[in-house]
């Protein structure tokens, strides 16, 4: 006895279309959150993000339980970008230095989270996971830089947090181009020092 399977192509296409639309809506919400948080801070009413994304309130809550979940998703994006960049730079002896310089590209994404970083408990499970992932991504680059005598031998992944805090001074800029200019200057001072 043979069993025949029928593939319902229109149904599969509708399902794929719904999945694509759901992914698109989530991306739109994250992009909207970055834009709105950048201009109005992280305590803005969530409805402003929903309106800016052009989705319904139910769509927001299907994707994010609350503001904390939304911010956690933005943090997840940031750490994923760091991991990808660190992986790509492992081919270079000076990959860690290149990573610091490339950090400028991340500033528009990170500025929205600076208020959250100031208030969140460093022992929060979300943060512990992020620190673990950061350390794992950075350690090979740091080891390589130390091996090639491109940085001090006591440098740690945790020091990257201080480095990014220094670059955070660029958040004082009012426009994206001004922030990039300030970040480039901070990197020059950081890598070259203030000695004559």
C-alpha positions as CSV (number, residue, x, y, z in Angstrom):
1,X,0.0,0.0,0.0
2,X,1.5,3.3,-1.0
3,X,0.9,6.6,0.7
4,X,0.6,9.6,-1.5
5,X,1.7,13.0,-0.2
6,X,0.3,16.1,-1.7
7,X,2.2,19.3,-1.4
8,X,0.0,22.3,-1.1
9,X,2.2,24.9,-2.8
10,X,-0.1,27.9,-2.2
11,X,-0.4,27.1,1.5
12,X,3.4,26.8,1.8
13,X,3.9,30.1,0.0
14,X,1.4,31.8,2.3
15,X,3.2,30.4,5.3
16,X,6.6,31.5,4.0
17,X,5.2,35.0,3.2
18,X,3.8,35.2,6.8
19,X,7.2,34.2,8.2
20,X,9.0,36.8,6.0
21,X,6.5,39.5,7.0
22,X,7.0,38.6,10.7
23,X,10.8,38.9,10.3
24,X,10.3,42.2,8.4
25,X,8.1,43.5,11.2
26,X,10.6,42.6,13.9
27,X,13.4,44.3,11.9
28,X,11.2,47.4,11.5
29,X,10.5,47.5,15.2
30,X,14.2,47.2,16.0
31,X,15.1,49.9,13.5
32,X,12.4,52.2,14.8
33,X,13.5,51.6,18.4
34,X,17.1,52.6,17.5
35,X,15.8,55.8,15.8
36,X,13.4,56.8,18.5
37,X,15.6,55.9,21.4
38,X,18.4,57.9,19.7
39,X,16.3,61.1,19.6
40,X,14.0,60.7,22.6
41,X,15.8,58.3,25.0
42,X,14.9,54.8,26.1
43,X,12.0,55.8,28.3
44,X,9.9,57.1,25.4
45,X,6.5,55.5,25.3
46,X,6.5,52.2,23.3
47,X,3.7,53.5,21.2
48,X,6.1,56.0,19.6
49,X,8.2,53.0,18.4
50,X,5.1,51.1,17.2
51,X,3.9,54.1,15.3
52,X,7.3,54.8,13.7
53,X,7.6,51.1,12.6
54,X,4.2,51.3,11.1
55,X,2.9,48.1,12.7
56,X,0.1,47.4,15.2
57,X,0.4,47.1,18.9
58,X,-0.3,43.4,18.8
59,X,2.7,43.0,16.4
60,X,5.0,44.7,18.8
61,X,3.9,42.4,21.7
62,X,4.1,39.3,19.5
63,X,7.8,40.2,19.1
64,X,8.7,41.7,22.5
65,X,7.1,41.1,25.8
66,X,8.1,44.6,27.1
67,X,10.7,47.4,26.9
68,X,13.3,45.2,28.5
69,X,12.8,42.5,25.9
70,X,13.1,45.1,23.1
71,X,16.4,46.4,24.6
72,X,17.7,42.9,25.1
73,X,17.1,42.3,21.4
74,X,19.1,45.5,20.6
75,X,21.9,44.3,22.8
76,X,21.8,41.0,21.1
77,X,22.2,42.7,17.7
78,X,25.1,44.7,19.1
79,X,27.0,41.6,20.4
80,X,26.3,39.7,17.3
81,X,27.8,42.5,15.2
82,X,30.9,42.5,17.5
83,X,31.3,38.7,17.2
84,X,31.0,38.9,13.4
85,X,33.5,41.7,13.2
86,X,35.9,40.0,15.6
87,X,35.7,36.8,13.6
88,X,36.5,38.6,10.3
89,X,39.5,40.4,11.8
90,X,41.2,37.3,13.2
91,X,43.0,37.1,9.8
92,X,45.0,40.2,10.8
93,X,47.8,40.5,13.3
94,X,46.4,43.9,14.3
95,X,42.8,42.7,14.3
96,X,42.2,44.0,17.8
97,X,43.3,47.5,16.8
98,X,41.3,47.4,13.7
99,X,38.3,46.3,15.8
100,X,38.7,49.4,18.0
101,X,38.9,51.6,14.9
102,X,35.8,49.9,13.4
103,X,33.9,50.5,16.6
104,X,33.1,53.9,15.1
105,X,30.6,52.2,12.7
106,X,28.8,50.8,15.8
107,X,28.2,54.2,17.5
108,X,24.8,54.9,15.9
109,X,23.6,51.5,17.1
110,X,25.2,51.8,20.6
111,X,24.2,55.3,21.4
112,X,20.6,54.2,22.0
113,X,21.7,51.8,24.7
114,X,24.0,54.0,26.7
115,X,21.3,55.0,29.2
116,X,20.4,51.3,29.7
117,X,24.0,50.4,30.3
118,X,24.2,53.0,33.0
119,X,21.3,51.6,35.0
120,X,21.3,47.9,34.4
121,X,22.7,45.6,37.1
122,X,26.0,44.2,35.9
123,X,25.0,40.8,37.3
124,X,21.8,40.7,35.3
125,X,21.7,37.4,33.3
126,X,21.4,39.4,30.1
127,X,24.5,41.3,30.8
128,X,26.4,38.2,32.0
129,X,25.7,36.5,28.8
130,X,26.8,39.5,26.8
131,X,30.0,39.8,28.7
132,X,30.7,36.1,28.2
133,X,30.1,36.4,24.5
134,X,32.2,39.6,24.3
135,X,35.1,38.0,26.1
136,X,35.0,34.9,23.9
137,X,35.0,37.0,20.7
138,X,37.8,39.3,21.8
139,X,40.2,37.0,23.4
140,X,41.7,35.6,20.2
141,X,42.3,39.1,18.8
142,X,43.9,40.2,22.0
143,X,46.1,37.1,22.2
144,X,47.2,37.8,18.6
145,X,48.0,41.4,19.3
146,X,50.0,40.5,22.4
147,X,51.9,37.8,20.5
148,X,52.8,40.4,17.8
149,X,53.7,43.0,20.5
150,X,51.0,45.4,19.2
151,X,49.5,46.0,22.7
152,X,50.4,45.7,26.3
153,X,50.6,42.1,27.6
154,X,48.1,42.6,30.4
155,X,45.2,43.7,28.1
156,X,42.0,41.8,28.7
157,X,38.6,41.7,27.1
158,X,37.2,43.6,30.1
159,X,39.5,46.4,29.1
160,X,37.6,46.7,25.9
161,X,34.7,48.0,28.0
162,X,36.9,50.9,29.2
163,X,38.0,51.5,25.7
164,X,34.4,51.7,24.4
165,X,33.6,54.0,27.4
166,X,36.4,56.3,26.1
167,X,34.9,56.2,22.7
168,X,31.5,56.9,24.4
169,X,32.7,60.5,24.8
170,X,31.7,60.9,21.1
171,X,28.1,60.5,22.2
172,X,28.5,64.2,23.2
173,X,28.1,65.0,19.5
174,X,24.7,66.2,18.3
175,X,24.9,64.7,14.8
176,X,26.1,61.4,13.5
177,X,28.9,63.0,11.6
178,X,30.0,65.0,14.7
179,X,29.9,61.7,16.8
180,X,32.1,60.0,14.2
181,X,34.6,62.9,14.2
182,X,34.8,62.8,18.0
183,X,35.2,59.0,18.1
184,X,38.0,59.2,15.5
185,X,39.7,61.8,17.7
186,X,39.2,59.6,20.8
187,X,40.8,56.7,19.0
188,X,43.8,58.8,17.9
189,X,44.3,59.9,21.6
190,X,43.8,56.3,22.8
191,X,46.2,54.6,20.4
192,X,48.8,57.3,20.1
193,X,48.5,58.9,23.5
194,X,49.1,62.5,24.3
195,X,52.8,62.5,24.3
196,X,54.7,64.7,21.9
